[in-house]
Amino acid sequence: MTLSETCPAAPLPDLPAPASDAGDLVEVDAALLTALDRLPPRVRPVAAYHMGFDPDTCRDLRTRHRGKALRARLALAAARGGPEPRRAITAAVAVELLHGFSLLHDDIMDGDRTRRGRPAAWVAYGTPAALLAGDALMTLALRVLTDTGDIAAVDAGVRVMDALVRGQSDDLAFEDERHITVDAYVAMAAGKTGALTAAACELAALLAGAPAVAVEALERFGRHAGIAFQIADDVLGIWGDPRRTGKPVGGDLAARKKTLPVVAALHAAGREAGRLRDLLDTDSTLDAAQTREATALIEALGGHAAAHTLAQHHLGCALNALYGCDLPPEASDGLRALARRMATRSH
């Protein structure tokens, strides 16, 4: 999970585009809506809105607010390594629900007012309703897994819930810590983001009946791909185009979030590093001028370059995990392409 782990060196060769999964994703959305129908009437619209559906009809499939569905795509690809790939739909639904739960609570804790280009659920419906919807999504994910009758799948679901709570706890603790190591940050990312992408692959492989060696390899693949994805997200949080990300430029930095580029830059020595510490060592949000200055300092101190290197490292670790687990080409090629997209994303 650190730079000392042996993985293929970057840069990596071009990878084929993943096979089209549009039809399967529509099935995932339909199954997801069926699951949401099990929620109490007053909770369902809040959960549906947060998940990107029309809160009134709960029947608006594939809207622009549904996001990239990367975890569902991972599940669909990973399940091709087992004899029952159609069971990936259930895995995708469970992970989408857990992802929705984590994002809903994350928005509240971070005070993020927008999600995928529109008001966050807590802004639209109020904090109490949003908190309850988040709890409902987590419980519903466990119900979906319990309905499979697969004890290993339920255990994997509980483990990812535990990892999400631990990762979010570490993320909150970082707000009050001045000295955070890169390794500590990666461990947090492995819990917050890597756990969900790992679960998407592991659950899909388990339910599809893949061999144990493939399940283990796919879990490792998903964890490293998720870490690379989180680091790429950290870069977008500072340098991303708001027209593509749906978030204000430099929003994470203005909020003084200690993302990977910031952590890496703060480990540098000299006057510029001291100035960056002074900017971030405050209880107030940075204004536009301070955000621009902090962005320039992070770039100059190597934070952007360090993030790129580490994302490529974990991408290499993800690809390396697939070697030797005897996946069919359509599974391994699709997963490799998805991992590369996750590590080099622009929105």
N, C-alpha and C positions, 0 to 999 in steps of 0.2 A: 504494500500500500504506500510505500515511500519510494524515493528516488533510488534507493539501494536495491530495489527488487529488479531481478533480471528480466528484461523485456526487449523486444525489437527496437532498434534505434529509429528515431525520426530523422528525416522526413519519410513518410510512408508512401507506397505507390498508389496510383489511382485505383479505386475499387469500383466494381459494377454497380449500377443503380439497383435498388431493391425491386423485386417483382411487385406489380400493382396489387394492393390489398384493399382497394376502395370498397369492393363488395363486402369483404369481411368486416371492415370498419363500420359499414352501415349495420351489419348484424350486431356488432358490439354495441352500437348506440341503441338499437332496438332492445337488446337485452338489458342495457343499462337503464333505459326508461321503464322497462317492466319491473326492474328492481326498485326504482324510485317510487313506483306506485304502491309499494309496501309501507312507505313512510306515512306518519300521521298527516291528515289534510293540511294542517297549518304549517307543518315543517316542509312538506314536499315542494311548494313553490320556491322557497328560499334555496333549498338544495338544488333544484332544477336550474334556477337562475345562475347559481354559482358554477354549476357544471357546464354551463353554456347553452342551455335549452331555453325555450320560451316558458316563462314561469306560469303563464295562464293555461296553455294547452299541454305543456310537457311533451310536445310531439314534433318539435321543429328540429329535424335531423340535420347534422353536418353544417351548422351555422358557422359564421366566421368567429364566433366566440368560443368554439369548442377546443381551440388549441391545436397542437401538432399531433396529439395522440401517440406520442413516441412510445410510451409504456405499453399501450395496446399493440402497437406495431411490433415491439420486441416480443411480446407474448405470442403473437401470431407466427412470427418467424421461428422462435425457439421451439414451438410445438411441432414443427415439421420434422423434428428429430425423434418423434415417437409414433407409435402405430395409430393413435387416436388424436390427430391434430385438431379436429373440430372442438375438442374440449378446451382449446385455448380461449374460446369466447368467454367461458366462465372465469378463467384466470384474468383475462383482460378487464372484465367488469369489476372483479374484486380489487385489482390494483388501481383502476380508475377511481373507484370509490375511496380507497385509502389516500390516493393522491389528492382528491378533492378535499378530504378531511384535513390533510396537512396544509394545503394552500389556504383554506378558509381560516384556520387558526393562525397561520403564519401572517396573513394580511392584518389580522387584528393585533397581534403582538408587535408587528413592525410598524403599524399605523399606515400601511400602504392603502391609498384611497382608490387606486385603479387596478383592474385585473383584466387582461386581454382587451384593452381599449374601451372599457366601460366601468362605471362605479363598482367597487368591490362590494360583496354581499353585505358586509357590515355597514357600509355607507348607505346602501339602498334599503336595507331592512332593519338596521339597528344592530348594535352589538349583541344584546341578549338573544335575539332570533338567530343571528349568525352562529353564535357559539353552540346553540342547541342543534342547528343544522349540521355543524361539524361533528358533534357527538353522534348524531343520527347516521351520518355517512360512515363513520368508523364502525358502529354497531352493525350496520347493514352489510358492510364488507365481510364481517365475520359470519353473519347469517348466510351469505352467499356461499362462502367456503364450507360452512357446516353442512349445507344442503348437499354437497358433493358426496358426503360420507367418507371422504378421504382424510384420515387422521393426520397424515404427513402434510397435506395441504393446509389444514387448520393450524398445525404447529408452525408452518412457515408464515402464515398470516399473523399469528401472535408474535412471532419473532420480529417481523418487520414493524409491527406496532411499537414494540419495545424499543427497537432501534430508532424509530422516528422520534419518540419522546426523548430518548437520550441525546440524539443529535440536536434537537431543538433546544434542549436544556443547555448543551454546550454552546450553542449559538448565542443564547441569551447571556450566558456567563461571559462570553467574549466582549460584550459591550462595556463591561466594567474592568476588563483586564488590559493592562498596557503592553505587556510582553507576551505575544502569542507566537508559537513556533509554526513553521510551515507544516510539520508533521501533525501537530495538534489540529490545525485547520483541516488537513486532509482527513483525519479521523472523524471530525465533525461532519464533513461533506459525505463521508462514507455512510454515516447514519442518516442524515437528512435526505440526501438524494440517491446515493449509491444503494441504500437499502431497498428503495422502491423499484429501481431498475433491476436490481438483483432478484427481487421477488417476482417481477414480471416474467423473467426468464425461468426462474426455478419453479414457480407455480405452474406455468404452462407446460414445462417439461414433465413435471410430476403427473399432472392430470392427463397428459398425452401418453403416459406410459413409457417414457424414455428410460434407458438404462441408468443406473445410479451414477456411473462415471460421467455420463453426459449431463445429468442434473447438476452435479457438483461443478463441472466445468462451466456450464451456462450461468450458474449463480455467480461464479467468479468473474466471468465475462461481463455480466450485467452490473456488478458492483464497480468495476473499473470504468466501464463506459459511463456510468452515472457520475463518478468523480470527475471524469473529463468534461461531461456535460455541465456540471456545477461550475467548474473553473471557467468554461466558455461563457456561462451565464454571468459570472462575476465580471468578466471583461466587458460584456455588453452593458452591465449595470453602470459602467463608467464611460465607455466609449461608444455605446450602441446608438443607432439612429432611432429616435423615438417614433418615427413614422413606421418603422418595421417592428420595434419591440413593444409598442403600445404603452411605454413607460417614459416619464420625463428624463431627459438627458442628465446623467450624473446624479440621478435620484438616490442611489445607494450611497454614493460618496457624500452628498449633501447631508444625509442622515447619519454620517460618520460610521457606516457599517464597515467592519474590518473584514473585507473580502480578501481573496487570495492576492490580487495585485497590491493591495494596501499592506497586508502582512509582509509580503516579500520586500516591498519598498522600505518599510519601517526597520528592517534588519540591516539596512545600509548604514554606513557611517558618514559623518561630515555635516556641514552646515545645512545642506538641503534636507537631509533626513531630520535634523532638529527642527527645521521650520515646519515640515510636514507633521511632526509630533505636536508642535504647538497649535497648528490649525485644528487637529483632531481632538486635542485634549481640552474639550469644552463641553458644556451641557446643552448648547444650543445648536440648531441646524445651521449649516454653512450657507451663506448667501451666494448669489451667482458668481460674484468675483472671487470669493474664497474657494468655491467649487472648481472654478477654472484654474486657479493657482494650484490647488491640491492635485488636480488631474495632471498638470504639467510636471509637477514634482514627482509624482508616481512614475510617469513615463521616463523622466530623466534618471530616476533611481533604479530603473530596470524592472519595475513591477509588471509592466505589460509583457516584456520579454520572458520574465520568469514564469508568468501564468501560461504563456504559449508553450514553453518547454515542458512544464508539468502536465498540461493537458495532453500533449503529444506522448509523453511518457505513459500516462494511464490509458491512452488509446492503444499504445503498443502492448500494454499488459492485457487489455481486453482481447485483442486479436490473438495474442499468444495463448490465452486460455482455451481457444477453440481448437488448437492443434492437438491431434491425437485422440479426440473424443468421438471420432467416426460419425460425424453428422452428414446427412445427405447434402449435396452441393447447393440445393435451393435454400436450405436452412443456413449453412455457413456463409454463403455469399450474401444473403439478405442481412444477416446479423452484422457482418463486416461493414457493409455499406451503411447500415443504420448507425453503427458506432462512429464511423468517420463523420457522418453528418452531425452527430451529437457533439463531437469534439471541435468541429470547425463551423458551428452555426453562426448565422448573422442576425437572427431574430428569434 
